[in-house]
Amino acid sequence: MYPDHTPQRAVEVHQPTPIPPPVAHPAPVVPVQPGTVPTVASIVLPDGRVVTGYAIDTVRPEPVAVKPAVSRTAVNVALGGVGFLAVCGGLLLLTSFIAALTAFIGQLIILAAVIFGGWIAVQVLGTSSQRGGATVNIRRAVIKRNHFHG
């Protein structure tokens, strides 16, 4: 069982504890006479064997109650209501989208005005060391680099 170089070990064998079988109490048998004696049927199989047994009647389902027909008017009214709700929901979403787009465009216009206004302010109020060129005095006004200062 073990190779030669492996030391032998003692093996313990555990015996399983048997579990007692459950005690089954037989149900009382009450003889019941069938209403009619069933007929015995025999069937010959293709290989020649004969199978004999009782014929069992198939269970017939109860007839299904006929459902009343749904009027076309009711169907049209229901579909019209669903369509109307879909259109109203679509218009609500469209209105919300237009309002959001208008607000977004307004924000872009304000942002452009702030940036352009800042650029103008930097050009006008820039330091005088950046300015150069000739100064011309005309009636108390000073024109420097194409900017008019009064």
C-alpha positions, 0 to 999 in steps of 0.5 A, a space after each residue: 500500500 505504501 512505498 518502501 521509503 514511507 513509514 507505515 501508519 496504523 489505520 483505524 477502521 470506523 464502523 458506521 452506526 446503523 440507523 434504525 428504519 422508520 416504523 411504518 404503521 400500515 393504514 387501515 384498508 377499507 374495501 370499497 366496491 366499484 360502482 361498475 366492474 371495469 372491463 379487462 383489455 388485452 393489447 398485443 405488442 409488435 413483438 408478440 407479447 400480450 399486455 392485459 389490464 383494466 381500461 381507464 376512461 380518460 378524464 374529460 375537461 369541463 367545457 370552457 365558458 364562452 367569453 363575451 366578445 369585446 366591442 370594437 368601440 371599447 377597443 378603439 376608445 382604450 387605444 385612443 386613450 393610450 395614444 392620447 397619454 403617449 402624445 401628452 407625455 411626449 409633449 411634456 418631454 419636448 417642452 422640458 427639452 426646449 426649456 432646458 435648451 433655451 436655458 443652456 443657450 442663454 448661459 452660453 450667451 452670458 458666458 460669451 458676453 463675460 469673456 468678450 467684456 473681460 477682453 475689452 476691459 483688459 484692452 482698455 484698462 491695460 497698463 500704460 507701459 504696454 502702450 506706445 506711439 504718438 499722443 495727439 491732443 484734440 480739444 481736451 481729448 487724448 487719442 492713443 492707439 485708436 482708443 478714445 479717452 475723454 
